Amino acid sequence: MEDFKEYLSQSVVKARKMKRGQYNLLRGWATPKNESADDLGWLVINKSLFKRNVAGYDGYVSWLPEEAFEEMYEKIQPVVAVE
């Protein structure tokens, strides 16, 4: 692993729960035999990336298993204006 370098990423994304099989259908992919279509995870849309990779979505679309998503992201609490 000598050729790997470390990077830090900070971005705000939109996400919703989605099973792996649903994501594969969205992308037009078959679920590989070594993966379960019922794996729980999150559909992630990153609007800060220029590339759009799925028609109908405004941002770069990806999927993360539930545990990985929960380790990487924290829900943003809405700010309520006080008058």
N, C-alpha and C positions, 0 to 999 in steps of 0.2 A: 504494500500500500504506500510505497514511498512516493509515487507520482500523484497521489491525491492531495489536494489542498483544502483548507477549511474556509467556509463561507457562512455568512450570517444573512438571513432574509427576514424582512419585516414587511408584511402586506396585510391589508384588510380584504377579506374575501366574503362572498355570500355562499351559504351552504345549506343543504337540507339532507335529511336522512334518505338513503337509497340503497337497496341491495345491489350486490355486484352484478347479478343477472339483469336487473333493470338498467344499470349503466351500460352493460354490454349491448343490450338491445338498442339503447339510445345511440350508441356509437356504430351499430350495425355489425357487431362482432359476435362470434360464437363464444360461449364460456368454455375455456380450456378444460380438459378432462381432469386435470389435477387441481381445479378450483371449484368452489361451490357457488352456485348462483344465489344461494340463500345467505351468503356472508353479509353481515351488517356493515354498513359504511356510510360515507357522506359524499354527495355530489358537491364539488367545489367549483365556484366560478370566480376567477381572478380577473377583475376588470382593469387592473393596473398593467397587465400584459397586453401588448399590442395585438398579438396574433389571436384570431378567432378560429377555433378549430371545430366547432359544432354549429351548424346552421340553427338560427333561432335563439342563440344565446349571445349576450353582449359581454364577452370576455373569454378567457382561456378556460376550458372545462376539463376537469380531471376528477378522479375518484380516489378516496383513501379509505382503508379499513377503519372501522370505528375506533379502535384503540390508538392507531397512529394519529387520526384526526384530533382526538381528545388530548393527546400529548402535545400537539403542535399549536392548537388554537384555543382561545378563550373567548367566550361570548361577550360581545360589547353590550353594555347596558345603555339603553337610550337615555339621553340627557333631557330632563324635564325643565322647561323654562319656568322660573318663579317670577310672578308679577308683583 
